[in-house]
Amino acid sequence: MNSNDLTEKYYGYLEQFKELCFALIEGGQAYQAVLLSHELYRFLYPVEPYAGFKHHDPVPFMVDHAAKLNALARTLLETVHGYESDPARQSETTQSRLEIATSDLYSGLWAQFDKETLLVEARKLLERRLPSDLIETHIKGKRVLDMGCGSGRYSIALAALGAAEIVAIDYQAKAYARAAEHAKSLALPLSFQEADILELPFADKSFDFVFSNGVLHHTRDWKTALSEYGRVMKRSGYLYLYASGGFFWTTRAVLREVFARIPQAYAQSVLDMIGMPPNRFIFMDTWYVPVEGHLKRAELEGLMTELGLSFVQVPTQIPYDPGYGLDLGLPGAEAMWGEGEHRYLMER
Ligand SMILES: C[S@@+](CC[C@H](N)C(=O)[O-])C[C@H]1O[C@@H](n2cnc3c(N)ncnc32)[C@H](O)[C@@H]1O
């Protein structure tokens, strides 16, 4: 079978997978839908700890895997009888509540971060991700904005990397409350503030360096957020955003439809019962965040150019990043990971 046929086959199985999950949820077996989705999702990542594509071609593996999970779902539907009541459906999130719901979700997930994650791991991650000359010339001694700081883990890391002053903003203070305490006790040159990234309360070109990791695609309007990013950036910045295409991004979109029918606390308790560690929050993050945009490279780069920003892509450095398989040139990488991810260094 050629690779196009295999790809089409996967998308066919994925559609069936969604319908089978809906049937399981309606039949009182939502826990089975959580387990099956977990099983499908974990193999979408390029390398261990989530999968092992180093050793085999991912595309035929995924086709085979999806077929097996569908067969299992059918068996469960036929042989296992669920309990009477359906889990309550998630209430619809209205447009005006989107940011609050997003911030609530992340604040809950970040609460699982320990001190080590906030003070040590994030710094190590940034040192791997950012070229060392960039840290020397664009961060050390500079005034930096962390746009959508969440738990504040990277805000603290930016201070540790030598930024002279960091302003970190997010929608609600509860997201960064613990990081703010650490920053105070360690006397870091770091201040946190509640603000909307679609309307930044800062003058044009007021930050030497703007850092934004995984935020713009969770807003109602990533284009406005990007123009705000460009407006306050004086010299340079780092931007990470979700991409689109391939089994990886398409499956995420389908699983979000499945989990819209399963309450978050219920899905979390199933993952807890099978012993998933708290850092599996990346599953809950995708499944429950109210807005998850999958951006197309041409559209994103077109807008950067329009805004007068020059940019270069930064290669992924971490094995579980969806862009990693593409950077390694693994077989079937485009079918698996589409455009991978968007990581850029920007300059004015
Ligand atoms: C995926 S988290 C990323 C957090 C952090 N940058 C990191 O990498 O750990 C996305 C964050 O964006 C924030 N956010 C989303 N929309 C926002 C908005 N319009 N204004 C401010 N923050 C926003 C959310 O509250 C959440 O904390």
The ligand as an ORCA input file, in Angstrom:
! r2SCAN-3c Opt
* xyz 0 1
  C      -0.125     26.913     27.630
  S      -0.075     28.149     28.841
  C       1.614     28.670     28.623
  C       2.216     29.238     29.883
  C       3.721     29.527     29.841
  N       4.069     30.439     28.782
  C       4.526     28.253     29.742
  O       5.032     27.954     28.643
  O       4.649     27.555     30.731
  C      -1.022     29.449     28.147
  C      -1.221     30.633     29.086
  O      -1.766     31.720     28.320
  C      -2.642     32.452     29.140
  N      -3.530     33.263     28.301
  C      -4.376     32.811     27.333
  N      -5.027     33.864     26.782
  C      -4.562     34.989     27.401
  C      -4.832     36.354     27.260
  N      -5.711     36.791     26.361
  N      -4.178     37.219     28.046
  C      -3.280     36.784     28.964
  N      -2.959     35.494     29.139
  C      -3.596     34.598     28.366
  C      -3.357     31.374     29.941
  O      -3.945     31.906     31.117
  C      -2.229     30.379     30.217
  O      -1.609     30.615     31.461
*
